[in-house]
């Protein structure tokens, strides 16, 4: 696990791959796997203080939102159509899935396009979806493929002048 933590830290720093995500995960991976440090015991307190109360996800999303650069959107307001198209896709997925599944399962399926994996899992659990396993696989597969699919699509849709 030390090697995995080290690789995550290396990717965050040297390759600048999701540093706000990979750096703390890598550091935490190394820290909790150090022998006889007692680093795992405080995790119960952290869980009670932040995860059980749902405070940490809120802080995380506020932080990510604060890091967003809205200057391209402000300089070119028609880019809002991309956001509207994404929301339409989620609504379309909900409508289509509700034809084949009950509404709770359809909503659990549709949220995958609107949120990240943990949020999709929480929604599926709260709504009591029968498809929690497939939703977990789909949500995390979708998230893990974004860095692979996004660069070629961006290169296809932009020119050297846009960059």
C-alpha positions, 0 to 999 in steps of 0.5 A: 500500500505504501507503493500505491500511496507513493504512486498516487502522490507522484501522479499528483505532483509530477504529472499534475493529475487531479492533485487536489484528489490524489495527493491527500489520498496518497498521503492518507494511504501511506499514513494509515499503513505505517506500523505501530503509529496508531494513525487508524484510531482517529479515523473513527472520530473523523468518520463521526465528525465529518462523514456520518454528519455529511459535512465532509462531502459538503466542504469538498463540493464547496471547495471544488466549486470555489476552484472552478474557473468561470471565465470561459463561461462569462466570456462566451455565455452560449457555453451554458448550452452544454450545461443545459444539454447535460441536464436534459440528458439526465432528464431524458435518462430518467424518462427512458429508464422509468419506462423499464424500471420503477421510478425509484430505480429510474431516478437512481440510474439517472443520477449517475450522469449528474453526480459522482460515484458516491452521490449515485450510491447514496441516492440509490441507497436512500431510494432503496434501488434494487440495482445498487451493485450495477449502479456502483459499477456504472458510476465508477466506470463512467468516472474512471473513463472521463480522463481517457475519453475527454482529451480526444474529444477536446482535441476534436472540438477545439482548434490551436487558436482556442487553446 
